[in-house]
Amino acid sequence: MRKLTRRPAVAALAAAFLLLAAACGSAASSGKITLSVATFGEFGYAPLFEQYEKDHPNIEIRSRVTDFDTHFKSLATQLAAGRGAADVVAVEEQYIPKYIRANDKFVNLADYGADKLKQQWAPWKWAQGTSGDYVFGLGTDMGSLAMCYRRDLFEQAGLPTDRKAVAELMPDWTGYANVAARFTEKLPKVKFADSAGTVYTAMLNQSPENYFSAKDDSYIADRNPSVRTAFQLSGGLAQAHETAGATTYTQAWNVAIKQGSFATIACPAWMLTQIKEAGGDAGSGKWDVTTVPGNSGNQGGSFLAVPKQSAHPKEAYDLAQWLTAPAQQKRLFLSDGILPSEPSVYQDPQVVAHTDPYFSNAPVGQIYAASADKLRPNYRGLHDADVRPEFGRALGRIEDGSENVEQAWADAVRMGRDAIK
C-alpha cells in the first residue's frame, strides 16, 4: 500500500553496488576514512556530502541509494551476516520497533553524546528513536500531513477553490467523504482520491494506536475502532468508485497525476516533489495545498543509525549528527521540501514563510509547521511492516471489484493475524 521513496531509484544497479560494497566495507581510500551512507531514495544529501568532505578533508563519503524494498531487504541480510552494512543507514519509522530491539546490531549513539541532543527534536520524534537510555538513531525528516487538491477540478465540480474554504468544507473525514460524493456527482469521469489506501493511511496515522497495543504489543486490529473506521470510510469511497485505484509511487499513479485523473491526495511535505515530477509543467498552478481533515497526522520520517559492524562508528556518528543538525534540516526543506523534525527549524521564520509556486503559491511552510505542532505519537508494533500491507491489499480488492467492504475487512483482519504467527 505504501512505498516511501522520496524519489525513484534504480534498484538493479544499486543491488549490484551493494554486493561490491559488502566486500569493500569501510576501507580507507588514499589515507582517508571512507564512510558509506545508505538511504532509500534520495534524501537530498548529495550537496551536504560535498560540504562535509570539504570541511573534513580526511573523510570520503560513498552514497548508496536504492528503492525502499531493496534497501530494507539488503539491510536485514547485512545485519544477519554481520558484514556489508553501510556506516550510516536510514531506517524508516515502520521499521523502528523492530530494529530498536536489535541493540546488539546497532551502536548506542548515547555512547557518543547523542543523549545530550534530546531537546533538538520534537518530543514524540525523539521518543520514537530511543528506548530508555538507548539512542537508536537521530531523526531526519517527518511527514506531517496536509491535503493537496486540484483547484481546477474543484471549480469544475462547483466546489470552493480557496484553500481556507476547502478546509472548512472537510474538517474531518466524514466531511471529506461527503465532498467526494458531491464531486463525483458533478464530474463522474474524474475520481476524488488517488486510492483508498492513501485515505486509509492518513486516517490511521491520526490514531495513537494502529494494529498493535501500545501497552503490550498485542494484535488489536480487529478491535481498534480507529482501524475499523478508517477501513470502512476509505473502502466505502472505493466501493462507490470515487478512488482512482492508483497506488502511490507506481507508474499508474504518475500517469493519473499527469492526466488529472483524481482531485485530492493526503500529502506529507516530501510528496510535493513527487507530485511536481509526475505532473510536469502542465500541473503547475493547478494544484493547491490546505489543511488535512482531522488537522494533523504523520506519514513517513526516518532516522540515521550506525550498525555495530562499522569500522568507524565515531566518525559515522559525527556525520549522522551533522546531517540531522538544524542548519542541514533547514537547508533540506528549502531545497527539497523535506520537512524538519526539529521545532526550532520548522518554526524558523524563513521556513514558515516558504511558499510553493507550483502549488498556487500555497504557504506550505506555514501549513506543515502547524500540522507538525499538532502531531501526537503514533504507536507502531513490532510486526507493523508485516501486517500493514495486508490491509492495503484488501482495499485494493475493493477497488478492483473482487470484494466488498465487509469481505475485504474480514480477510484483512485474518491475514494480518496470520502474518505475525
C-alpha positions in Angstrom: 0.0 0.0 0.0 2.7 2.4 0.9 6.2 2.7 -0.6 8.0 5.5 1.0 10.6 6.7 -1.5 11.4 10.3 -1.9 12.5 9.9 -5.5 12.7 6.8 -7.7 16.0 4.9 -7.6 17.3 2.3 -10.0 17.3 -1.0 -8.0 19.2 -3.2 -10.3 22.3 -1.0 -10.4 22.0 -0.4 -6.7 21.8 -4.1 -5.8 24.9 -4.7 -7.8 26.7 -1.9 -6.0 25.6 -3.4 -2.6 27.3 -6.7 -3.5 30.5 -4.8 -4.2 30.1 -2.6 -1.1 29.7 -5.7 1.1 33.1 -6.8 0.1 34.7 -3.3 0.5 33.2 -2.4 3.8 34.6 0.9 5.2 38.0 0.6 3.6 40.2 3.7 3.6 41.0 5.3 0.2 44.2 7.4 -0.2 44.7 7.5 3.5 41.2 8.9 4.1 38.4 7.4 6.2 35.7 6.2 3.9 32.1 6.3 5.2 29.2 4.8 3.4 25.6 6.2 3.8 22.7 4.0 2.7 19.3 5.6 2.1 16.0 4.5 0.3 15.5 7.1 -2.4 17.3 10.4 -2.5 17.3 12.3 0.8 18.8 15.4 -0.8 22.2 14.6 0.8 24.5 15.0 -2.3 25.3 18.7 -1.7 25.6 18.1 2.0 28.1 15.3 1.4 30.2 17.6 -0.7 30.2 20.2 2.0 31.1 17.7 4.7 34.0 16.4 2.7 35.2 19.9 2.1 35.1 20.7 5.8 36.6 17.3 6.7 39.4 16.6 4.3 40.1 13.2 6.0 36.6 11.9 5.2 35.3 10.4 1.9 31.6 9.7 1.7 30.1 7.0 -0.5 26.4 7.2 -1.1 24.3 4.0 -1.5 20.8 4.9 -2.9 18.2 2.1 -3.5 14.5 1.8 -3.6 12.6 1.2 -0.3 12.2 -2.6 -0.6 15.8 -3.2 -1.8 17.2 -1.0 1.0 15.4 -2.9 3.8 15.9 -6.4 2.4 19.6 -5.7 2.0 19.9 -4.2 5.5 18.2 -7.3 7.0 20.7 -9.6 5.1 23.7 -7.5 6.1 22.8 -7.4 9.7 22.2 -11.1 9.8 25.6 -11.8 8.0 27.5 -9.3 10.2 29.0 -7.5 7.3 28.2 -5.3 4.3 26.0 -2.7 6.0 26.8 1.0 5.4 28.4 3.0 8.2 25.2 5.1 8.4 21.9 3.7 7.5 18.5 5.3 7.1 15.6 3.5 8.9 12.0 4.5 8.2 9.5 4.7 11.0 7.7 1.5 10.4 10.9 -0.5 11.0 11.9 1.3 14.1 10.1 -1.0 16.6 11.9 -4.0 15.0 15.4 -2.6 14.9 15.3 -0.6 18.1 15.2 -4.0 19.8 18.2 -5.2 17.9 20.6 -3.3 20.1 23.2 -6.0 19.5 23.3 -4.9 15.9 23.3 -1.1 16.3 25.6 1.4 18.2 24.0 3.1 21.2 24.5 6.7 20.0 24.3 7.8 23.6 27.9 6.5 23.9 29.0 9.4 21.7 26.8 12.0 23.4 23.6 11.8 21.5 21.6 11.7 24.7 22.5 15.4 25.2 20.8 16.3 22.0 17.3 15.4 23.2 15.9 19.0 23.1 16.8 19.3 19.4 13.8 17.2 18.3 10.1 17.2 18.8 9.4 15.1 21.9 7.5 12.4 20.0 10.2 12.2 17.4 13.0 11.7 20.0 10.9 9.1 21.9 10.3 7.2 18.6 14.1 6.6 18.2 15.0 5.8 21.8 14.4 3.2 24.4 15.3 4.2 27.9 19.0 5.2 27.8 19.5 3.6 24.4 19.6 6.0 21.5 19.0 4.0 18.3 19.0 6.9 15.8 18.9 10.6 15.1 15.7 11.9 13.4 15.8 13.2 9.9 12.5 14.4 8.5 8.9 13.8 9.4 5.8 13.5 7.3 3.2 15.8 8.9 0.1 15.8 6.7 -1.7 18.3 4.5 -4.2 17.9 1.7 -3.2 18.5 -1.9 -6.1 19.2 -4.3 -6.7 20.3 -7.8 -8.2 23.8 -7.9 -9.3 23.5 -11.5 -11.2 20.3 -10.9 -12.8 21.6 -7.7 -14.0 24.6 -9.8 -15.4 22.4 -12.5 -17.4 20.5 -9.8 -18.8 23.7 -8.4 -16.9 23.5 -5.2 -14.9 26.2 -3.4 -11.3 26.6 -4.5 -9.9 28.9 -1.8 -7.7 26.7 0.5 -9.4 28.1 3.7 -12.9 27.4 2.3 -11.8 23.9 1.2 -10.5 23.1 4.7 -13.8 24.3 6.2 -15.7 22.1 3.7 -14.0 19.0 5.0 -12.8 19.5 8.6 -12.9 15.7 9.3 -13.0 12.6 7.2 -16.8 12.3 7.2 -16.8 15.8 5.6 -14.2 14.6 3.1 -16.4 11.6 2.1 -19.4 13.9 1.7 -17.4 16.2 -0.6 -16.3 13.2 -2.5 -19.9 12.3 -3.3 -20.7 15.8 -4.4 -17.6 15.9 -6.6 -18.4 12.6 -8.2 -22.0 13.6 -9.0 -20.7 16.6 -10.9 -17.6 15.0 -12.5 -18.3 11.2 -12.7 -15.3 10.7 -15.0 -12.8 12.1 -12.5 -12.0 10.3 -9.2 -11.9 12.3 -6.0 -8.9 10.5 -4.4 -5.9 8.7 -5.8 -6.6 5.5 -3.9 -8.4 4.1 -0.9 -5.1 3.2 0.6 -3.9 6.8 0.8 -7.1 7.9 2.6 -6.9 4.9 4.9 -3.2 5.6 5.8 -3.9 9.2 6.5 -6.8 8.4 8.8 -4.9 5.7 10.6 -1.9 7.9 11.2 -4.1 10.2 13.2 -4.7 7.4 15.7 -2.4 6.8 18.7 -2.6 3.1 18.1 -3.0 1.1 14.9 -2.7 -2.7 14.6 -0.9 -3.2 17.9 -1.5 -2.2 21.5 1.0 0.4 22.9 0.6 -1.4 26.3 1.8 -4.9 25.4 2.2 -5.0 21.5 -0.7 -7.4 21.2 -2.7 -7.5 17.9 -5.7 -5.2 18.2 -6.7 -4.5 14.5 -10.0 -6.4 14.9 -11.0 -4.4 18.0 -9.4 -1.0 17.4 -12.2 1.3 16.3 -9.7 3.6 14.6 -8.7 0.8 12.2 -12.3 -0.2 11.5 -13.5 3.4 10.9 -10.6 4.2 8.6 -11.1 1.0 6.6 -14.9 1.4 6.3 -14.7 5.0 5.1 -11.8 4.5 2.7 -13.3 1.2 1.5 -16.6 3.0 1.1 -15.0 5.5 -1.2 -13.5 2.7 -3.3 -16.8 0.8 -3.5 -18.6 4.0 -4.7 -15.9 4.3 -7.4 -14.6 7.6 -6.0 -11.0 6.5 -6.0 -8.7 6.0 -9.0 -7.1 2.8 -7.7 -3.7 4.4 -8.4 -1.3 3.1 -5.7 1.2 5.8 -4.6 4.5 5.9 -6.5 3.6 3.4 -9.1 3.6 4.3 -12.8 -0.2 4.3 -12.8 -0.1 6.9 -10.1 2.4 9.1 -12.1 0.1 8.8 -15.2 -3.0 9.6 -13.1 -1.4 12.8 -11.8 -0.2 13.8 -15.3 -3.7 13.2 -16.8 -5.6 14.9 -13.9 -7.5 11.7 -13.2 -8.1 12.5 -9.5 -8.6 15.6 -7.4 -7.2 15.1 -3.9 -4.4 13.3 -2.1 -3.3 13.4 1.5 0.2 14.6 1.1 3.2 14.8 3.5 5.7 17.5 2.7 8.1 15.2 0.9 5.4 14.2 -1.5 5.2 17.6 -3.1 8.3 17.0 -5.1 6.9 13.7 -6.4 3.7 15.4 -7.5 5.7 18.0 -9.3 7.8 15.4 -11.1 4.8 13.4 -12.1 2.7 16.3 -13.2 5.3 18.3 -15.0 4.9 21.9 -16.2 1.2 21.2 -17.2 0.3 20.8 -13.5 1.8 24.0 -12.2 -0.7 26.3 -10.7 -3.5 23.7 -10.9 -2.6 22.2 -7.5 -3.0 23.8 -4.1 -2.4 22.7 -0.5 -4.7 23.0 2.5 -5.2 21.5 6.0 -5.8 17.8 6.1 -9.1 16.6 7.5 -8.5 16.0 11.3 -5.8 18.7 11.2 -2.7 16.5 11.6 -1.1 13.1 11.4 2.3 11.8 10.3 3.2 9.7 7.2 6.8 8.8 7.0 10.0 10.1 8.6 13.3 8.4 9.2 16.3 8.0 11.5 20.0 7.7 10.8 21.6 4.8 12.7 25.1 3.3 12.9 25.4 -0.5 12.7 28.0 -2.0 15.1 29.8 -3.6 12.2 31.0 -0.1 11.1 34.8 0.2 11.3 34.5 3.9 12.1 31.5 4.3 14.5 32.6 7.6 16.0 33.1 9.2 12.6 29.9 7.7 11.4 28.1 9.2 14.4 29.7 12.6 13.7 28.4 12.5 10.2 24.9 11.5 11.2 24.8 14.2 13.8 25.8 16.8 11.3 23.3 15.7 8.7 20.5 15.9 11.2 21.6 19.2 12.8 19.2 22.2 12.5 21.2 24.0 9.8 21.1 21.0 7.5 17.5 20.2 8.2 16.6 23.8 7.2 18.6 23.6 4.1 16.9 20.4 3.0 13.5 21.9 3.5 14.2 25.0 1.5 15.9 23.0 -1.3 13.9 19.7 -1.4 10.8 20.3 0.7 11.9 17.7 3.3 10.1 18.7 6.5 12.4 19.1 9.6 11.6 17.1 12.7 13.1 19.8 14.9 10.8 22.6 16.2 13.5 25.3 16.1 13.7 24.6 12.3 10.1 24.2 11.3 9.2 27.2 13.3 12.0 29.3 11.8 10.6 32.4 10.1 12.2 31.6 6.8 10.7 28.1 6.8 7.3 29.3 7.9 7.3 31.9 5.2 8.2 29.4 2.5 5.6 29.2 -0.4 5.5 26.9 -3.4 4.6 28.5 -6.8 3.8 25.0 -8.3 1.0 24.7 -5.7 -0.6 28.0 -6.4 1.8 29.8 -4.0 0.4 27.8 -1.1 2.1 28.7 2.2 3.5 25.2 2.6 5.9 26.2 5.4 3.1 27.5 7.5 0.7 24.7 6.7 3.2 21.9 7.5 4.6 23.6 10.6 1.1 24.0 12.0 0.4 20.3 11.3 3.7 19.3 12.9 2.8 21.2 16.1 -0.3 19.1 16.5 1.3 15.8 16.0 1.0 13.1 18.7 2.9 9.8 18.9 1.6 7.0 16.7 2.5 3.6 18.0 3.9 1.1 15.5 4.1 -2.5 16.7 7.0 -4.9 16.2 5.2 -6.5 13.3 3.7 -3.4 11.8 5.6 -3.8 8.5 4.2 -7.4 8.2 0.6 -6.5 8.9 0.1 -3.1 7.3 0.4 -4.4 3.7 -2.4 -6.9 4.2 -4.9 -4.1 4.8 -3.6 -2.2 1.8 -4.1 -5.2 -0.4 -7.6 -5.7 1.0 -8.5 -2.1 0.0 -7.1 -2.9 -3.5 -9.5 -5.8 -3.8 -12.4 -3.4 -3.1 -11.1 -1.1 -5.8 -10.9 -3.8 -8.4 -14.4 -5.1 -7.5 -13.3 -8.6 -6.3 -14.6 -8.0 -2.7 -17.0 -5.7 -0.9 -16.0 -3.7 2.2 -17.1 -6.3 4.7 -15.5 -9.2 2.9 -12.2 -7.3 2.5 -12.3 -6.3 6.2 -12.7 -9.8 7.4 -9.9 -11.0 5.1 -7.6 -8.2 6.2 -8.1 -8.9 9.9 -7.4 -12.6 9.3 -4.4 -12.2 7.1 -3.0 -9.6 9.4 -3.2 -12.0 12.3 -1.7 -14.8 10.2 1.2 -12.5 9.2 2.6 -12.4 12.7 2.3 -16.1 13.5 
